[in-house]
Structures are given as structure tokens and as C-alpha cells.
Amino acid sequence: MTTKTDAQRDAEIREEDALSQETATEPEAVETTAPEAGATEDDDAAAEAAAEAELAQLAKDNAEADRPSGVGQGAAAIVSVALGVVAMSGSWLGTVASARESLIGQLNTSQSASVATQVSEVYGDSWHAAALVGGVFSLIALIVGAFVLVRPAFGVPGRPQAIWIKSVAWAGVSLGVLGLLLAVAKYSDLLLGLPKTS
């Protein structure tokens, strides 16, 4: 009987040891596997978010690359201002046209012509030629400036025109209008008309 009881006790002790070892190892296994699964999910989520951000940035860069930069509009606005300044200050072409008309007037006017005819043919025609050339430059400046101002209506919707382009284009339009008024005044002899002769 005693041996049987010892054997039973040994068996019970072994079972208790085995159970205690299993219970001791199970939490450790849970503790070691749970954080690894959570870390993997966090890493996957972070990688996915980074990939989405990179794709969004790439799409934004492509969209910006497809949009017009406005360089042509800015250049046209500057050309408009330059033409307006040339129209008001005079140009090489206007000087040549004026000198040509003066020469033609001298060749076509006889020595016996009246003073009024000589003044009109030699100086008046050259003055009108310079006014005409200035008016053409002013008209071109006005057209180019107006084109720059209305260009966004036919361009990419939702992309506003740069403020400096609008400002320069308005300056070109203003100079063109002013140059046209001066050209008309010069050509019609309202401004610095020919002197009256007796």
C-alpha cells in the first residue's frame, strides 16, 4: 500500500509540475507573439500610408507639370509695354518714314510753289508719317495687351493669371490707348500743327 501511495504521489507531483510548466510557458508565448503581430500590422499601415503619400505627391507634380506656366503671357505683356513706349517716344522706323516723306516732298515741290505748299509737302507729310507709324505701334501694343488680359478665359479653368502679368498687360493697354490718342492728335494737326503762312 505504501509503495502504491508513493507512486501515486510521484505521479501527482509530475502532473502538477507539468501543469505548472504549461501555465508558465503559455503566457510567455502569448506575450511574445502578440507584440510581433501588432508590430507587423503597424509596419504595414505605415508603409501603406507612405506609398499613398508618394503617389499623391507624384500626381500633384504631374498635374502642375501639365499646367501652362504663364511664361508666354508674361512675355507678351512685356512686349505690349515695350511697343507702347516705342510708340510714344518715337522709333527708328518712324524716323525713316518721316525723312522719306520729307525727301519726297522736296523732290515733288517746285521752287515756284507757294510757301504754304512747301511747308505742307516737306514738313507736314513727314510729321504725319511719324504720327502714322506711332499709331501703328500703339495699336499693336493695345491688341497684344488686350489679348494677354482675355487669354485666361480661353485657358485652363481654375488657374488664375499671375498678378504681375495682369499689371504689365494693363500698362501696355494704357500706353497703347495713350499712344493712339497722341497719334490721332498729331495726324489731325491738333497737337503741334503746321505754322500758318502768310
Salt bridges, closest charged atoms under 4 A:
ASP189 OD1 - HIS128 NE2 3.10
